[in-house]
Amino acid sequence: MSAAPTGAPLRGPFRSGDRVQLTGPKGKLVTVSLLPGGEYHTHRGVLRHDDVIGRDDGSIITATTGDEYLALRPLLNDYVMSMPRGAAIVYPKDAAQIVAFADIFPGARVVEAGVGSGALSLFLLRAIGTEGVLQSFERRDEFADIARSNVATFLGTVPENWTVTVGDLTETLPTEAEDGSVDRVVLDMLAPWECVDVAADALVPGGLIVCYVATATQLSRVCEAIRDTGRYTDPDPSETLVRGWHVEGLAVRPDHRMVGHTGFLVTARRLADGAVLPNLKRRRAKTEFADEDVELWTPGAVGDRSTSDTKLRKVARQAAAQARRVADAEAVPGVSSDAPDSEH
């Protein structure tokens, strides 16, 4: 199957229509879309787009006040942190671990559910390359629309090797993927334990499932569900904490702030049909789950606010509009169009 480009970074001088990330004198970042004759206005002066167009990536641009700005093309990490979102995204630190721990390789056949705002989809598409296939599943039409638009904005088009199916994974996966045809299954949803059996049907022997969950109760339940199927290796749970460091000469110390807990990852390998995993040399605690156990730890119960339907429709319109502008810019050389300027 042929596929559209998978978001390889652009090279060479900045061109009309390119997105550029500007870092100001105080370290503030702003992303703008370059337009001949365009201007970026700040309270300290004006930076002309024509002063950026034709310059190399990593150049220093001077504003009318003499302030200097560093001009760089945004990385995928930068884009996913500032793109329109209807659902919480998988942060780059976790997306990187999913790609590594799930061993996502060029040419892999991957199933993803749910798609959310498309952040993880972009990382998976880049990892599988043009020869791989990504099948994404999402229960809500609004999220699916936002994800399609965000992916199209970053890649310039919707890749031919990516599909988004709206529906419940347990019902739609058997009709969209043959048994034993999928290399990897990535589950980012509230109740992934409901899908571990259907995922096992789709996976090849030796294939891998990775579940991304937010709370310890979800972590416990999905691990026990994987064990109870008898079709996987023992689950391997983990979390990733990222802490930056301040380094200036001998002044070396950890940053005052860090990216702490965002979620847990659980991975397990699919056993061959009929294979029985040898008993582990340890006692297994007795666990019984009720629906109320999980309800106590839903995002709403722990204080996270859900996105309203009105907000979702607004974000969907915004994402679709920026995708159309990118498509128009691709179709008409020299015409600059892209997402609205964003700061982060």
C-alpha positions as CSV (number, residue, x, y, z in Angstrom):
1,M,0.0,0.0,0.0
2,S,1.4,3.4,-0.9
3,A,1.2,6.1,1.7
4,A,1.4,9.8,2.2
5,P,4.5,11.3,3.8
6,T,4.8,10.6,7.5
7,G,5.8,14.0,8.8
8,A,9.5,13.9,8.1
9,P,10.9,17.3,9.1
10,L,11.4,19.9,6.4
11,R,14.9,21.0,5.5
12,G,16.5,24.1,4.0
13,P,15.6,27.7,4.3
14,F,12.3,28.9,5.5
15,R,9.6,29.2,2.8
16,S,6.2,30.9,2.5
17,G,3.7,28.7,4.3
18,D,6.2,27.2,6.7
19,R,5.5,27.3,10.5
20,V,8.3,28.8,12.5
21,Q,8.8,28.7,16.3
22,L,10.2,32.0,17.6
23,T,12.0,32.2,20.9
24,G,12.0,35.8,22.3
25,P,14.4,37.6,24.6
26,K,12.8,36.2,27.8
27,G,12.4,32.7,26.5
28,K,8.8,33.0,25.5
29,L,7.8,30.7,22.5
30,V,5.4,31.7,19.8
31,T,4.6,29.7,16.6
32,V,3.6,31.7,13.5
33,S,2.9,30.8,9.8
34,L,5.1,32.7,7.4
35,L,3.4,35.0,4.8
36,P,5.1,37.3,2.3
37,G,4.6,40.8,3.7
38,G,3.3,39.4,7.0
39,E,4.3,40.8,10.4
40,Y,4.3,39.4,14.0
41,H,3.5,42.2,16.4
42,T,4.6,42.2,20.1
43,H,4.3,44.9,22.7
44,R,8.1,45.5,22.1
45,G,8.0,45.9,18.3
46,V,7.4,44.1,15.0
47,L,9.1,41.1,13.5
48,R,8.7,40.9,9.7
49,H,8.0,37.6,8.0
50,D,10.1,38.6,5.1
51,D,13.1,38.8,7.4
52,V,12.6,35.1,8.2
53,I,11.7,33.7,4.7
54,G,14.8,32.6,3.0
55,R,16.9,32.3,6.2
56,D,18.2,29.0,7.4
57,D,16.6,27.0,10.2
58,G,18.2,28.1,13.5
59,S,18.8,31.7,12.4
60,I,18.6,34.8,14.7
61,I,16.0,37.3,13.5
62,T,16.1,41.0,14.7
63,A,12.8,42.8,15.3
64,T,12.3,46.5,14.7
65,T,13.3,47.3,18.3
66,G,16.5,45.4,18.0
67,D,15.3,42.4,20.1
68,E,16.6,39.1,18.8
69,Y,14.5,36.0,18.1
70,L,15.7,32.5,17.5
71,A,13.8,31.0,14.5
72,L,13.4,27.2,14.4
73,R,10.9,24.8,12.7
74,P,8.6,23.3,15.4
75,L,9.3,19.7,16.3
76,L,6.6,17.1,16.6
77,N,6.8,17.5,20.4
78,D,6.1,21.2,20.0
79,Y,3.2,20.6,17.7
80,V,1.3,18.1,19.8
81,M,1.6,20.4,22.9
82,S,0.0,23.3,21.1
83,M,-2.5,21.7,18.7
84,P,-6.3,22.0,19.2
85,R,-7.4,19.2,21.5
86,G,-10.8,17.9,22.6
87,A,-9.4,15.1,24.8
88,A,-6.3,15.0,26.9
89,I,-3.3,14.0,24.8
90,V,-0.7,11.4,25.4
91,Y,2.3,13.5,26.4
92,P,5.5,13.2,24.4
93,K,7.3,11.5,27.3
94,D,4.7,8.7,27.3
95,A,4.4,8.5,23.6
96,A,8.2,8.0,23.3
97,Q,8.0,5.1,25.9
98,I,5.0,3.6,24.0
99,V,7.0,3.6,20.7
100,A,10.0,2.1,22.5
101,F,8.3,-0.4,24.9
102,A,5.8,-1.6,22.3
103,D,8.7,-1.9,19.8
104,I,6.8,0.0,17.1
105,F,8.9,-0.7,13.9
106,P,8.7,0.4,10.3
107,G,6.1,-1.6,8.5
108,A,4.3,-2.7,11.6
109,R,0.5,-3.2,11.6
110,V,-0.8,-1.3,14.6
111,V,-4.2,-0.9,16.2
112,E,-4.8,2.2,18.4
113,A,-7.8,2.9,20.6
114,G,-9.0,5.6,21.4
115,V,-7.6,8.2,19.1
116,G,-8.3,11.3,21.3
117,S,-6.9,14.4,19.7
118,G,-4.4,12.5,17.5
119,A,-1.2,13.1,19.3
120,L,-0.2,9.5,19.8
121,S,-1.4,8.7,16.2
122,L,1.3,11.1,14.9
123,F,4.1,9.4,16.8
124,L,2.8,6.0,15.7
125,L,2.6,7.1,12.0
126,R,6.1,8.4,12.1
127,A,7.4,5.1,13.7
128,I,5.7,2.7,11.3
129,G,6.8,4.6,8.2
130,T,5.1,4.5,4.8
131,E,5.0,0.7,4.7
132,G,3.2,0.2,8.0
133,V,-0.6,0.4,8.7
134,L,-2.3,2.2,11.6
135,Q,-5.9,1.5,12.4
136,S,-7.3,3.9,15.0
137,F,-10.6,3.5,16.8
138,E,-12.6,6.1,18.6
139,R,-16.0,6.1,20.2
140,R,-16.9,9.7,19.6
141,D,-17.3,11.4,16.2
142,E,-16.0,14.7,17.6
143,F,-12.7,13.3,18.8
144,A,-12.2,11.4,15.5
145,D,-12.8,14.6,13.5
146,I,-10.3,16.6,15.7
147,A,-7.7,13.9,15.3
148,R,-8.0,13.7,11.5
149,S,-7.7,17.5,11.2
150,N,-4.6,17.6,13.6
151,V,-2.9,14.8,11.7
152,A,-3.7,16.4,8.3
153,T,-2.3,19.8,9.6
154,F,1.0,18.3,10.7
155,L,1.5,16.0,7.7
156,G,-0.1,18.1,5.1
157,T,-2.7,15.4,4.3
158,V,-4.4,12.4,5.8
159,P,-2.0,9.5,5.3
160,E,-3.3,6.6,3.1
161,N,-2.0,4.1,5.6
162,W,-4.1,5.5,8.4
163,T,-7.8,4.8,9.1
164,V,-10.1,6.1,11.9
165,T,-13.1,4.0,12.7
166,V,-15.8,5.3,14.9
167,G,-17.3,2.7,17.3
168,D,-16.6,0.4,20.2
169,L,-13.4,-1.5,19.8
170,T,-14.9,-4.8,21.0
171,E,-17.5,-4.6,18.2
172,T,-15.6,-3.0,15.4
173,L,-12.1,-4.6,15.6
174,P,-13.3,-8.1,14.6
175,T,-14.8,-6.6,11.4
176,E,-11.8,-4.3,10.6
177,A,-8.9,-6.7,11.3
178,E,-8.6,-10.4,10.7
179,D,-7.6,-12.7,13.6
180,G,-3.8,-12.9,13.9
181,S,-3.1,-10.0,11.6
182,V,-2.0,-7.2,13.9
183,D,1.6,-6.7,15.3
184,R,0.8,-4.2,18.1
185,V,-2.3,-3.0,20.0
186,V,-2.2,0.3,21.9
187,L,-5.1,1.0,24.2
188,D,-5.6,4.5,25.6
189,M,-9.0,4.4,27.2
190,L,-10.9,4.4,30.5
191,A,-11.5,0.6,30.6
192,P,-8.9,-1.2,28.5
193,W,-9.6,-4.5,30.4
194,E,-12.8,-4.8,28.4
195,C,-10.7,-5.1,25.2
196,V,-7.9,-7.4,26.1
197,D,-9.7,-10.5,24.7
198,V,-10.5,-9.0,21.4
199,A,-7.0,-7.6,21.2
200,A,-5.6,-11.1,21.7
201,D,-7.7,-12.4,18.8
202,A,-6.3,-9.7,16.5
203,L,-2.7,-10.0,17.6
204,V,-0.1,-12.4,15.9
205,P,1.5,-14.8,18.3
206,G,4.3,-12.9,20.0
207,G,2.5,-9.6,19.3
208,L,2.4,-7.0,22.0
209,I,-0.4,-5.1,23.8
210,V,0.3,-1.8,25.6
211,C,-2.3,-0.1,27.8
212,Y,-2.1,3.5,29.0
213,V,-4.1,4.2,32.2
214,A,-4.1,7.1,34.6
215,T,-4.8,5.7,38.0
216,A,-3.6,2.9,40.3
217,T,-7.0,1.2,40.4
218,Q,-7.1,1.1,36.6
219,L,-3.6,-0.3,36.6
220,S,-4.5,-3.1,39.0
221,R,-7.6,-4.0,37.1
222,V,-6.0,-4.1,33.6
223,C,-3.1,-6.2,34.9
224,E,-5.5,-8.8,36.4
225,A,-7.6,-8.8,33.3
226,I,-4.5,-9.6,31.2
227,R,-3.5,-12.4,33.5
228,D,-7.1,-13.8,33.6
229,T,-7.2,-14.3,29.8
230,G,-4.4,-16.8,29.9
231,R,-3.3,-15.6,26.5
232,Y,-0.5,-13.2,27.4
233,T,2.8,-13.1,29.2
234,D,2.7,-11.6,32.7
235,P,2.0,-7.9,32.4
236,D,4.9,-5.5,32.9
237,P,3.7,-2.1,34.4
238,S,5.8,1.1,34.6
239,E,5.6,4.9,34.7
240,T,8.0,7.5,33.5
241,L,9.0,10.7,35.4
242,V,11.0,13.4,33.7
243,R,13.1,15.9,35.5
244,G,15.2,18.5,33.8
245,W,18.5,19.9,35.2
246,H,20.0,23.4,35.4
247,V,23.6,23.4,34.3
248,E,25.8,26.5,34.2
249,G,29.4,25.8,34.9
250,L,29.6,24.3,38.4
251,A,26.1,25.4,39.2
252,V,24.4,22.0,38.6
253,R,21.1,21.2,40.2
254,P,17.8,19.6,39.3
255,D,15.0,22.0,38.0
256,H,12.5,23.2,40.6
257,R,9.7,21.7,38.5
258,M,9.4,18.3,36.8
259,V,6.9,16.4,34.7
260,G,5.7,13.8,37.2
261,H,2.9,11.3,36.9
262,T,0.8,11.4,33.8
263,G,0.0,7.7,33.4
264,F,1.0,4.1,33.7
265,L,2.1,1.8,30.9
266,V,1.3,-1.9,30.9
267,T,2.8,-4.2,28.3
268,A,2.4,-7.9,27.6
269,R,3.2,-10.3,24.8
270,R,0.6,-12.6,23.1
271,L,1.2,-16.3,23.7
272,A,0.8,-18.9,20.9
273,D,-2.5,-20.6,20.7
274,G,-2.7,-23.4,23.3
275,A,0.4,-22.2,25.1
276,V,0.2,-22.2,28.9
277,L,2.3,-19.7,30.8
278,P,4.4,-21.4,33.5
279,N,3.2,-20.5,37.0
280,L,5.2,-17.7,38.6
281,K,7.1,-18.6,41.7
282,R,5.2,-16.2,43.9
283,R,1.8,-16.0,45.6
284,R,-0.8,-14.0,43.8
285,A,-3.1,-11.8,45.9
286,K,-6.8,-12.4,45.6
287,T,-8.4,-9.6,43.7
288,E,-12.1,-8.9,43.0
289,F,-13.3,-5.8,41.2
290,A,-16.6,-4.2,41.2
291,D,-17.8,-1.3,39.0
292,E,-17.8,1.1,41.9
293,D,-14.1,0.5,42.4
294,V,-13.3,2.0,39.0
295,E,-16.0,4.7,39.3
296,L,-14.1,6.1,42.4
297,W,-11.2,6.9,40.1
298,T,-12.8,8.2,37.0
299,P,-11.5,11.6,35.9
300,G,-14.7,13.3,37.1
301,A,-14.5,11.6,40.5
302,V,-10.9,12.9,41.1
303,G,-11.7,16.4,40.0
304,D,-10.8,16.5,36.3
305,R,-13.5,18.3,34.3
306,S,-14.8,16.6,31.2
307,T,-14.9,18.6,27.9
308,S,-18.3,19.9,27.1
309,D,-20.0,19.1,23.7
310,T,-19.9,22.8,22.9
311,K,-16.2,23.0,23.5
312,L,-15.7,19.9,21.4
313,R,-17.6,21.3,18.4
314,K,-15.5,24.5,18.7
315,V,-12.2,22.6,18.8
316,A,-13.3,20.4,15.9
317,R,-14.1,23.5,13.8
318,Q,-10.7,25.1,14.7
319,A,-8.8,21.9,13.8
320,A,-10.7,21.4,10.5
321,A,-10.0,25.0,9.6
322,Q,-6.3,24.8,10.1
323,A,-6.2,21.5,8.1
324,R,-8.0,23.2,5.2
325,R,-5.5,26.1,5.3
326,V,-2.6,23.6,5.1
327,A,-4.2,21.7,2.2
328,D,-4.7,25.0,0.4
329,A,-1.1,26.0,0.9
330,E,0.1,22.6,-0.5
331,A,-2.2,23.0,-3.6
332,V,-1.1,26.6,-4.4
333,P,2.6,27.2,-4.2
334,G,3.6,30.4,-2.6
335,V,0.3,30.9,-0.7
336,S,0.9,30.9,3.0
337,S,-1.8,29.2,5.2
338,D,-1.7,27.2,8.3
339,A,-2.9,27.1,11.9
340,P,-3.5,30.3,13.8
341,D,-0.5,31.7,15.6
342,S,-0.1,30.0,18.9
343,E,1.9,30.7,22.1
344,H,3.1,28.2,24.7
